[in-house]
Amino acid sequence: MTKQKTRKFSPLQRNLHTIIFEADTPKGKLFDIILLVFIALSILVVNLDSVPSISSKYSTILFYAEWILTIFFTLEYTFRLYCSYRPMKYVFSMYGIIDLLAILPSYLSLFMAGAHSLIIIRALRLLRVFRIFKMVGFMNQGTFIMNSLKASRDKIFIFVFFIFLMVNIMGAIMYLVEGTSNSGFDSIPRSIYWAVVTMTTVGYGDISPTTNLGQFLAAVVMILGYAVIAVPTGIVSAEMVNQGKKKHEITSQSCMSCTAQGHDVDAEYCKY
């Protein structure tokens, strides 16, 4: 066996890691609560800035507020990299990607007009509320759902691929049947769009068949649309039953090795 290379932490890095990544200590919990308040304020600023009557009066205040919050989040992200046991592991983790996406829109707005509206992505950072307030039960349920979806992905992929073939075939048939009329089926891609809208039971009504054969085929597609909802639901439900038989509980702590936001209760070492 080969020993894994470890990164030596300075006292400052250890203290920062405890404050930033752990919600089990008073300082860590206080930091995370302040972080949640700043995230909520950031979302509020973005929403208010999109209201013309408010933006015209308080555009300067909202502009500076947005950048103050962005600088705070940038510093926070930098400190997370500084005190992470494995910085690159954090960067490519789910929370690491969300944290990065939370600060990018403000900088992109310097080159792309309107890009700051994407700051609403910061709302995803509110997911930390489950860890901060030790809502481990909710975290366990979230893990339960994610494991069920992962276990279902192969079956769902096959089903989605079948639906992809079906809408292409039905779109081509409808173009053949309705293409000569003025019902809007003027190309195969547009007919495929109609098939997708109809099969998913959305039904915008902007395109509709006028011939008897076309209306019959539309009725068939509508009936098939119920399977689009029923089959994936059944697949995931079956996997949820299987997952329910497995006990999987996690804590609210953050791993220094992999930065995962949860451990198995009986874990002594990082399983990743």
Residue pairs with C-beta under 8 A, 6 or more apart in sequence:
6 85
7 85
7 86
9 17
9 83
9 85
13 82
13 83
14 83
16 79
16 82
16 83
17 83
17 84
17 85
17 256
18 25
18 27
18 28
19 25
19 27
19 28
19 31
20 28
20 31
20 76
20 79
20 80
20 83
21 28
21 80
21 83
21 84
21 254
21 256
21 259
22 28
22 253
22 254
23 29
23 32
23 128
23 131
23 132
23 134
23 252
24 252
24 253
29 132
32 128
32 131
32 132
33 132
35 76
35 125
35 128
36 126
36 128
36 129
36 132
38 69
38 72
38 73
39 102
39 122
39 123
39 125
39 126
40 126
41 65
41 69
42 66
42 69
42 70
42 73
42 119
42 122
43 119
43 120
43 122
43 123
45 62
45 65
45 66
45 69
46 66
46 116
46 117
46 119
46 120
47 120
48 54
48 55
48 58
48 62
49 55
49 59
49 62
49 66
49 116
50 117
54 62
55 62
66 106
66 116
66 119
67 106
70 103
70 106
70 107
70 119
73 99
73 102
73 103
73 122
74 103
76 99
77 99
77 100
77 103
80 90
80 96
80 99
81 87
81 90
81 91
84 90
84 259
85 256
85 257
85 259
86 257
86 258
86 259
89 257
89 258
89 259
90 96
90 259
91 97
91 100
93 258
93 259
93 260
95 127
95 128
95 259
95 261
96 259
98 121
98 124
98 125
98 127
99 125
101 118
101 121
101 124
102 119
102 121
102 122
102 124
102 125
104 118
105 115
105 116
105 117
105 118
105 119
105 121
106 116
106 119
108 115
108 116
108 118
109 115
109 116
128 261
129 135
130 136
130 138
130 139
130 142
130 252
131 139
131 252
131 254
131 261
131 262
132 252
134 252
136 249
136 250
136 251
136 252
139 250
139 252
139 262
140 248
140 249
140 250
143 248
143 250
143 262
144 240
144 243
144 244
144 248
145 240
147 243
147 248
148 236
148 239
148 240
148 242
148 243
149 236
149 239
151 239
151 242
151 243
152 232
152 235
152 236
152 239
155 235
156 232
156 235
156 236
159 231
159 232
159 235
163 199
163 228
166 195
166 199
166 224
167 192
167 195
167 196
167 199
168 192
168 195
170 191
170 192
170 195
170 199
170 217
170 221
171 188
171 189
171 191
171 192
171 193
171 194
171 195
172 188
172 191
172 192
173 217
174 185
174 191
174 194
174 195
174 209
174 214
174 217
174 218
175 185
175 187
175 188
175 190
175 191
177 185
177 209
177 211
177 213
177 214
177 217
178 184
178 185
178 191
178 209
178 210
178 211
178 214
179 185
179 186
179 191
181 210
181 211
181 214
182 210
183 207
183 208
183 209
183 210
183 211
183 214
184 190
184 194
184 206
184 207
184 208
185 191
185 194
185 207
185 209
185 214
190 207
193 207
194 207
195 221
197 203
197 204
197 207
198 218
198 221
198 222
198 225
199 221
199 222
199 224
199 225
199 228
200 225
200 228
201 222
201 225
201 226
201 228
201 229
208 218
209 215
209 217
209 218
248 264
249 264
249 265
250 262
250 263
250 264
250 265
251 262
251 263
251 264
251 265
252 262
253 262
253 263
254 260
254 261
255 263
255 270
255 272
257 270
257 272
258 270
258 272
260 270
260 272
264 271
